[in-house]
Amino acid sequence: MSNVLVIGASGQIGKQATQKLLNAGHNVTALLRNKDKISDITHSALSVYEQDLEDDFSAAFEGCDSVVFCAGSGGNTGPEKTLLIDLWAARNAVEYAREANIQQFVMVSSVGSDDPDAIDSPIKPYLVAKHMADEHLRNSGLNYTILRPGSLTDEPGTEYVQELVPSNDEARTIPREDVATAIMYSVDNPKAYNRIYGLFTGDQPLKAVIQ
């Protein structure tokens, strides 16, 4: 089992991923700004590292084998935070991972980040930030796994997905829990190295898609 650094561990996906990784037997370092937001998770294999992602957070990588980046600026912030968190903090995380000889980097990205120009949407700055972060990771030399989920919902996970983007806009969704499960299946899994996965609710078992 890996020593896993989860960046953005207090977020809706990050918190679920942290719990699932612990349940799977991994040691987890949760990187977040406020440790109180994860106080309800207690486990002997969990350590907490408090740090703002706009500052130097390289020390959190010490002793880790794998990194999960699921931090985000949030839907209520402007382009400035999108640039600083979704792009620059992600870019810095990749650089810190290279310096620390991290074995695998799992990036939670977004549907549409492959080609932001193809989508006429107010979230285009977010998609551009995700695109550039993804490209930086792909060109880093690290073993990468990039997850590109559709619109996120709070419904319970089904663990059934499809990778191709559904033709129907309303079907381009996936529960956050399934994204967290995809993270858990990806970590410490060589079959997921250097792969990009689209994630939408479908009829294929999630574990089989990743593994």
C-alpha positions in Angstrom: 0.0 0.0 0.0 1.1 3.6 -0.8 1.7 6.6 1.3 -0.7 9.0 -0.4 -0.9 12.7 -0.3 -4.4 14.0 -0.9 -4.4 17.7 -1.9 -7.7 19.3 -1.2 -8.7 16.6 1.3 -11.5 18.8 2.9 -13.4 19.1 -0.4 -16.4 17.1 -1.3 -14.5 14.6 -3.4 -11.2 14.9 -1.5 -12.9 14.0 1.9 -14.6 10.9 0.4 -11.4 9.9 -1.4 -9.4 10.2 1.9 -11.8 7.9 3.7 -11.8 5.4 0.9 -8.0 5.3 0.6 -7.8 4.8 4.4 -10.3 2.0 4.2 -8.3 0.4 1.4 -5.2 0.2 3.6 -3.2 3.3 2.4 -1.5 5.8 4.7 -2.9 9.2 3.9 -1.6 12.7 4.4 -4.5 15.1 4.1 -3.4 18.5 2.8 -5.9 21.3 3.6 -6.2 24.8 5.0 -8.3 24.0 8.0 -7.9 20.7 9.9 -11.2 21.1 11.6 -12.9 20.3 8.3 -11.7 16.7 8.4 -12.0 16.2 12.2 -14.7 13.6 11.8 -12.3 11.2 10.1 -10.2 9.4 12.7 -7.7 6.8 11.6 -4.3 5.7 12.8 -3.0 5.9 9.2 -4.2 9.5 8.7 -2.0 12.5 9.2 -3.0 16.1 8.5 -0.9 18.9 6.9 -2.3 22.4 7.2 -1.2 24.7 4.4 -2.6 27.3 2.0 -2.0 26.2 -1.6 -1.0 29.8 -2.5 2.1 29.3 -0.3 4.9 26.7 -0.5 3.4 23.3 0.3 6.4 21.2 -0.9 7.1 19.8 2.6 3.9 17.8 2.5 5.3 15.5 -0.2 8.0 14.1 2.0 7.8 10.3 2.4 4.8 10.0 0.0 4.6 7.6 -2.9 1.5 8.9 -4.7 -0.3 12.3 -4.9 -3.9 13.1 -5.6 -4.8 16.6 -6.6 -8.5 17.3 -6.1 -8.3 20.8 -4.9 -10.4 23.5 -6.6 -11.1 27.2 -6.2 -14.8 26.5 -6.0 -17.8 27.8 -8.0 -18.2 31.0 -6.0 -14.8 32.4 -6.7 -13.6 34.5 -9.6 -11.0 34.0 -12.3 -8.2 35.1 -10.0 -8.7 32.1 -7.7 -9.2 29.8 -10.6 -5.8 30.8 -11.9 -4.1 30.5 -8.6 -5.6 27.2 -7.4 -6.8 25.2 -10.4 -3.8 26.1 -12.5 -0.9 27.4 -10.5 -1.3 25.3 -7.4 -1.7 22.2 -9.6 1.4 23.2 -11.6 3.3 23.6 -8.4 2.1 20.3 -7.1 3.5 18.6 -10.2 6.8 20.3 -9.7 7.0 19.3 -6.0 6.1 15.8 -7.0 8.9 15.6 -9.5 11.4 16.9 -6.9 10.1 14.3 -4.4 10.3 11.4 -7.0 6.6 10.7 -6.5 5.6 7.4 -8.1 2.2 8.4 -9.4 0.2 11.7 -9.7 -3.6 11.5 -9.9 -5.3 14.7 -11.2 -9.0 15.3 -10.9 -9.8 17.4 -13.9 -13.0 18.0 -15.8 -15.0 17.1 -18.9 -14.2 19.7 -21.5 -10.6 20.3 -20.4 -9.3 18.5 -23.4 -10.6 21.2 -25.7 -11.9 24.4 -23.9 -12.5 26.1 -27.3 -15.1 23.6 -28.1 -17.4 24.7 -25.3 -19.2 28.1 -25.2 -19.6 28.4 -21.5 -19.0 30.9 -18.6 -16.7 28.2 -17.1 -14.2 28.4 -20.0 -11.5 30.1 -17.8 -11.8 27.1 -15.4 -11.5 24.6 -18.3 -8.5 26.5 -19.7 -6.9 26.3 -16.2 -7.6 22.5 -16.0 -6.3 22.0 -19.6 -3.0 23.7 -18.8 -2.6 21.8 -15.5 -3.3 18.5 -17.3 -0.8 19.3 -20.1 1.9 20.2 -17.5 1.3 16.9 -15.8 1.4 14.9 -19.0 4.7 16.5 -20.0 6.3 16.2 -16.5 7.7 12.7 -16.9 5.6 11.5 -13.9 3.3 8.5 -14.1 0.0 10.3 -14.3 -3.7 9.4 -14.1 -6.1 12.1 -15.2 -9.8 11.8 -14.3 -12.2 14.0 -16.3 -15.7 13.6 -14.7 -18.9 15.2 -15.9 -21.1 17.5 -13.9 -20.9 16.4 -10.3 -23.9 15.3 -8.2 -24.4 14.5 -4.5 -26.3 11.2 -5.2 -24.8 8.0 -3.8 -22.3 6.4 -6.1 -23.3 3.5 -8.3 -19.8 2.3 -9.4 -21.1 2.0 -12.9 -19.7 4.4 -15.5 -18.9 5.1 -19.1 -15.8 6.8 -20.5 -17.2 8.4 -23.6 -19.0 11.7 -23.3 -22.8 11.1 -23.6 -24.5 12.8 -26.5 -27.3 14.0 -24.2 -26.1 16.9 -22.1 -28.3 15.9 -19.2 -26.6 12.5 -19.1 -23.1 14.0 -18.6 -23.2 13.6 -14.8 -21.6 11.5 -12.2 -21.8 11.3 -8.4 -18.9 12.7 -6.5 -18.7 9.4 -4.6 -17.9 7.6 -7.8 -15.1 10.0 -8.6 -13.7 9.4 -5.1 -13.9 5.7 -5.8 -12.1 6.1 -9.1 -9.3 7.8 -7.2 -9.1 4.9 -4.8 -9.0 2.4 -7.7 -6.3 4.5 -9.5 -3.8 4.9 -6.7 -1.0 2.4 -6.6 -2.4 0.8 -9.8 0.2 0.6 -12.7 -2.7 -0.2 -15.1 -3.9 3.4 -14.5 -0.5 4.9 -15.2 -0.4 7.5 -18.1 -4.1 7.1 -18.7 -6.9 9.7 -19.1 -10.4 8.6 -18.0 -13.7 10.2 -18.8 -16.2 9.5 -16.0 -19.9 9.6 -16.6 -22.7 7.5 -15.1 -23.1 4.4 -17.3 -23.2 0.6 -17.3 -19.6 -0.5 -17.0 -18.3 -1.5 -13.6 -16.0 1.3 -12.4 -13.4 -1.1 -11.0 -13.1 -2.9 -14.4 -12.7 0.4 -16.3 -9.8 1.5 -14.1 -8.2 -1.8 -13.4 
